[in-house]
Amino acid sequence: MNANRIIDMIVRQVMRRLVNKGVNKGIDLASRKEGGPGISNGPEKTSAPRHAQNLRQAQRVTRQMRRFMKF
């Protein structure tokens, strides 16, 4: 294995971690965003199903992105 391949492998790992952190941070910020009247940011029992649905959707999008990015 030559030095070029090793450097390329390290850069891919670093970029993958940075992109994952950025996506997670963006999803967290978007899920905290105020939705309008009647929707609060507090942990209520009524918002739990919606939060779970958003989480599943975010995980699905992340899996699709990973499949196409080919890291």
C-alpha positions as CSV (number, residue, x, y, z in Angstrom):
1,M,0.0,0.0,0.0
2,N,1.6,3.3,-1.0
3,A,1.4,6.6,0.8
4,N,-1.1,8.1,-1.5
5,R,-3.7,5.4,-0.8
6,I,-3.1,5.7,3.0
7,I,-3.6,9.5,2.9
8,D,-6.7,9.1,0.7
9,M,-8.1,6.6,3.2
10,I,-7.5,8.9,6.2
11,V,-9.0,11.9,4.3
12,R,-12.2,9.8,3.5
13,Q,-12.6,8.8,7.2
14,V,-12.2,12.4,8.4
15,M,-14.6,13.7,5.8
16,R,-17.2,11.0,6.6
17,R,-17.1,11.9,10.3
18,L,-17.4,15.6,9.5
19,V,-20.3,15.1,7.2
20,N,-22.1,12.8,9.6
21,K,-21.6,15.3,12.4
22,G,-22.9,18.1,10.2
23,V,-26.0,16.1,9.1
24,N,-26.8,15.2,12.7
25,K,-26.4,18.8,13.9
26,G,-28.6,20.0,11.0
27,I,-31.3,17.4,11.8
28,D,-31.2,18.3,15.5
29,L,-31.5,22.0,14.7
30,A,-34.4,21.4,12.3
31,S,-36.2,19.2,14.8
32,R,-36.0,21.9,17.4
33,K,-37.2,24.6,15.0
34,E,-40.5,26.2,16.1
35,G,-43.4,24.8,14.1
36,G,-46.0,27.5,14.6
37,P,-48.9,28.0,17.0
38,G,-49.9,25.0,19.0
39,I,-46.5,23.3,18.6
40,S,-44.1,23.7,21.4
41,N,-40.4,22.8,21.7
42,G,-40.9,21.2,25.2
43,P,-40.9,17.4,25.8
44,E,-44.6,16.7,25.7
45,K,-46.4,13.3,25.3
46,T,-48.1,14.6,22.1
47,S,-44.8,15.4,20.3
48,A,-43.2,12.0,21.0
49,P,-44.8,10.2,18.0
50,R,-43.9,13.1,15.7
51,H,-40.3,13.2,17.0
52,A,-40.0,9.4,16.4
53,Q,-41.4,9.8,12.9
54,N,-38.9,12.6,12.1
55,L,-36.1,10.5,13.5
56,R,-37.0,7.5,11.3
57,Q,-37.2,9.7,8.3
58,A,-33.8,11.3,9.0
59,Q,-32.3,7.9,9.5
60,R,-33.8,6.7,6.2
61,V,-32.4,9.8,4.4
62,T,-29.0,9.2,6.0
63,R,-28.9,5.6,4.8
64,Q,-29.8,6.7,1.3
65,M,-27.1,9.3,1.3
66,R,-24.5,6.8,2.5
67,R,-25.5,4.4,-0.3
68,F,-24.9,7.0,-3.0
69,M,-21.8,8.7,-1.5
70,K,-19.7,5.4,-1.6
71,F,-17.2,6.4,1.1
